Amino acid sequence: MNLVDLWLTRSLSMCLLLQSFVLMILCFHSASMCPKGCLCSSSGGLNVTCSNANLKEIPRDLPPETVLLYLDSNQITSIPNEIFKDLHQLRVLNLSKNGIEFIDEHAFKGVAETLQTLDLSDNRIQSVHKNAFNNLKARARIANNPWHCDCTLQQVLRSMASNHETAHNVICKTSVLDEHAGRPFINAANDADLCNLPKKTTDYAMLVTMFGWFTMVISYVVYYVRQNQEDARRHLEYLKSLPSRQKKADEPDDISTVV
């Protein structure tokens, strides 16, 4: 029994040692994969914090097991296509307080279904591709951006799960309708369907053009008629001015007969 106890004790010690070694390797692996300038920690999943790191672009070496990603307060200006496609566990993405102006069509491909929170507030976004937020299930924060309110933005907000709440927080910096500038997008959308404006504008333009042509034709016809009347009047006056003699009944013939 002593031999068995000794074997069990050594086996348990070896198991504990092996477990500690594996945990150490995993921790070292996670730390070694942490992007430069970022801090990585494990708390309910891998948290990657890159706030205030003077980043000019989104790191491309983000750990695939990232759950929370903080990229706020940097100098990032764009979100490229499929930049997060390998982060299948990503739930929170904070890109606020950057200088983001461009979001590519497939920027959130691969994480649209898993994201729960997306923060794009306090950037320089004026417009995005109409499919940029397709299938996005996250609660999005896009306030404090110089949005241009038009049909594309209307389509974008309608495609988002929390569109009503998000639309309330969007202020139109500029708009296809000047009277909507400086107003919440939700008010602009309630006043007019921004996706029908181009068609209506085209219809009005065609109507004005047709009216212009019609006016020109009528003017030409009136001018032509008046000009003909003037020519006819002048011709009549000319005819009246010609000398005419009527032969009197007792006036002898110009030619006399010689008897």
C-alpha positions in Angstrom: 0.0 0.0 0.0 2.9 2.3 0.7 4.1 1.9 -2.8 0.7 2.6 -4.2 0.3 5.7 -2.1 3.7 6.9 -3.2 2.8 6.3 -6.8 -0.5 8.2 -6.4 1.2 11.1 -4.7 3.8 11.4 -7.4 1.1 11.1 -10.1 -0.9 13.9 -8.5 2.1 16.1 -8.3 3.0 15.4 -11.9 -0.6 16.3 -13.0 -0.5 19.5 -11.0 2.8 20.4 -12.5 1.7 19.6 -16.0 -1.5 21.7 -15.6 0.5 24.6 -14.3 2.9 24.3 -17.3 0.0 24.2 -19.8 -1.6 27.3 -18.2 1.8 29.1 -18.3 2.1 28.3 -22.0 -1.4 29.5 -22.7 -0.8 32.7 -20.9 2.5 33.3 -22.6 0.9 32.5 -25.9 -1.8 35.1 -25.4 0.6 37.7 -24.2 2.9 37.1 -27.2 0.0 37.5 -29.6 -1.1 40.8 -28.1 -0.7 43.6 -30.6 2.0 46.2 -30.1 0.8 49.1 -27.9 -2.1 47.0 -26.5 -2.9 45.3 -23.3 -4.4 41.8 -23.2 -6.2 40.2 -20.3 -8.4 37.2 -19.7 -11.6 37.9 -17.9 -14.6 36.1 -19.3 -12.7 35.9 -22.6 -9.7 37.7 -24.0 -10.0 41.5 -23.6 -7.7 43.5 -25.9 -7.3 47.2 -24.9 -5.6 49.5 -27.4 -7.1 52.8 -26.2 -4.9 55.9 -26.5 -2.2 53.9 -28.3 -1.6 56.4 -31.2 -2.7 53.8 -33.7 -3.2 55.1 -37.2 -4.8 51.9 -38.4 -6.5 48.8 -37.0 -3.9 46.1 -36.0 -4.0 43.1 -38.3 -2.5 40.7 -35.7 -5.4 40.7 -33.3 -5.8 37.4 -31.4 -8.6 35.2 -32.9 -10.0 34.6 -29.5 -10.6 38.3 -28.8 -14.0 38.9 -27.1 -13.7 42.6 -26.2 -11.7 45.0 -28.4 -11.1 48.6 -27.4 -9.6 50.8 -30.2 -11.0 54.1 -29.0 -9.1 57.4 -28.8 -6.6 56.7 -31.6 -6.0 58.2 -35.0 -7.7 55.5 -37.1 -9.2 57.0 -40.3 -10.8 53.9 -42.0 -12.2 50.4 -41.5 -11.0 48.1 -44.3 -12.8 45.2 -45.8 -12.9 42.0 -43.6 -10.4 43.4 -41.0 -12.3 41.5 -38.3 -13.2 38.4 -40.2 -11.1 36.0 -38.0 -12.5 37.3 -34.7 -15.5 34.9 -34.5 -15.9 35.5 -30.7 -15.9 39.3 -30.8 -18.8 40.7 -28.8 -17.8 44.3 -28.1 -16.0 46.7 -30.5 -15.2 50.2 -29.5 -13.9 52.5 -32.3 -15.1 55.8 -30.8 -13.1 59.1 -30.7 -11.0 58.4 -33.8 -10.9 60.2 -37.1 -12.8 57.5 -39.1 -14.1 58.8 -42.4 -14.4 55.6 -44.5 -16.1 52.3 -43.8 -15.7 49.8 -46.5 -18.7 47.7 -47.7 -17.5 44.5 -46.0 -15.8 46.0 -43.0 -17.7 43.9 -40.5 -17.9 40.7 -42.4 -17.4 37.8 -40.1 -18.5 39.6 -36.9 -21.9 41.1 -37.9 -23.7 38.1 -36.3 -21.7 37.9 -33.1 -21.2 41.6 -32.2 -23.4 42.9 -29.4 -22.1 46.4 -29.1 -20.5 48.6 -31.8 -19.3 52.1 -30.9 -18.5 54.4 -33.8 -19.4 57.7 -32.1 -17.3 60.8 -32.2 -15.7 60.3 -35.6 -15.8 62.0 -39.0 -18.2 59.7 -40.8 -20.4 61.5 -43.4 -21.7 58.5 -45.3 -21.2 54.7 -45.6 -22.0 52.1 -48.2 -25.6 51.0 -48.0 -24.5 47.4 -47.2 -21.9 48.3 -44.6 -24.1 47.3 -41.7 -25.9 44.4 -43.4 -26.8 41.6 -40.9 -25.4 43.6 -38.0 -27.2 42.5 -34.8 -25.2 44.8 -32.5 -26.5 47.9 -30.7 -24.7 50.6 -32.6 -23.7 54.0 -31.4 -23.0 56.3 -34.4 -23.8 59.7 -32.8 -21.6 62.8 -33.1 -20.6 62.3 -36.7 -21.1 64.8 -39.5 -23.7 62.7 -41.2 -25.1 63.6 -44.7 -28.7 62.6 -44.6 -29.8 61.0 -47.9 -31.3 57.9 -49.3 -28.2 55.8 -48.6 -28.2 56.7 -44.9 -31.9 55.9 -44.8 -31.3 52.4 -46.2 -28.4 51.9 -43.8 -30.4 52.7 -40.7 -33.3 50.5 -41.9 -31.0 47.5 -42.2 -29.8 47.8 -38.6 -31.5 45.9 -35.8 -31.7 48.9 -33.5 -32.5 51.4 -36.3 -35.1 53.4 -34.4 -32.9 54.1 -31.4 -29.9 54.7 -33.6 -31.8 57.1 -35.9 -32.8 59.2 -33.0 -29.2 59.9 -32.2 -28.1 60.8 -35.7 -28.0 64.5 -36.4 -27.9 65.7 -40.1 -24.8 67.9 -40.6 -25.9 68.2 -44.2 -28.9 66.8 -46.2 -30.3 66.5 -49.6 -33.0 68.8 -48.3 -31.5 72.0 -46.9 -34.2 72.4 -44.3 -33.2 69.1 -42.6 -29.6 70.3 -41.9 -29.0 70.4 -38.1 -32.1 68.3 -37.3 -32.3 64.7 -36.1 -32.4 62.1 -38.9 -35.6 60.6 -37.6 -37.4 64.0 -38.2 -36.1 64.2 -41.7 -37.2 60.6 -42.5 -40.7 61.4 -41.1 -41.0 64.5 -43.2 -40.0 62.9 -46.5 -38.9 59.6 -48.0 -35.4 60.5 -48.9 -35.2 57.6 -51.4 -38.0 59.1 -53.5 -36.5 62.6 -53.8 -34.3 62.0 -56.9 -37.3 60.6 -58.8 -39.5 63.6 -57.8 -36.7 66.0 -58.7 -36.4 64.3 -62.1 -40.2 64.5 -62.6 -40.2 68.2 -61.8 -37.2 68.8 -64.1 -39.0 67.1 -66.9 -42.2 69.0 -66.3 -40.3 72.3 -66.3 -38.5 71.4 -69.5 -41.7 70.4 -71.2 -43.4 73.6 -70.1 -40.4 75.6 -71.5 -40.6 73.8 -74.8 -44.4 74.3 -75.0 -44.0 78.0 -74.2 -41.4 78.4 -76.9 -43.6 76.6 -79.5 -46.6 78.8 -78.6 -44.5 81.9 -78.7 -43.2 81.0 -82.2 -46.7 80.3 -83.5 -48.0 83.6 -82.1 -45.0 85.4 -83.7 -45.5 83.6 -87.0 -49.2 84.5 -87.1 -48.6 88.1 -86.2 -45.8 88.4 -88.8 -48.0 87.0 -91.5 -50.8 89.4 -90.5 -48.4 92.3 -90.8 -47.2 91.1 -94.2 -50.7 90.7 -95.3 -51.7 94.2 -94.1 -48.7 95.7 -95.9 -49.5 93.9 -99.1 -53.1 95.1 -99.0 -52.0 98.6 -98.4 -49.6 98.3 -101.4 -52.4 97.1 -103.6 -54.6 99.9 -102.5 -51.9 102.4 -103.3 -51.7 101.3 -106.9 -53.5 103.9 -109.5 -56.7 102.6 -111.0 -58.9 104.2 -113.7 -62.5 103.3 -114.5 -63.8 104.0 -118.0 -66.6 106.5 -118.2 -69.7 105.6 -120.3 -69.5 108.7 -122.6 -65.7 108.6 -123.0 -64.7 107.8 -126.7 -62.5 104.9 -127.5 -58.8 105.6 -127.7 -58.8 104.1 -131.1 -60.8 105.9 -133.8 -62.2 104.3 -136.9 -61.3 105.9 -140.1 -64.1 106.1 -142.6 
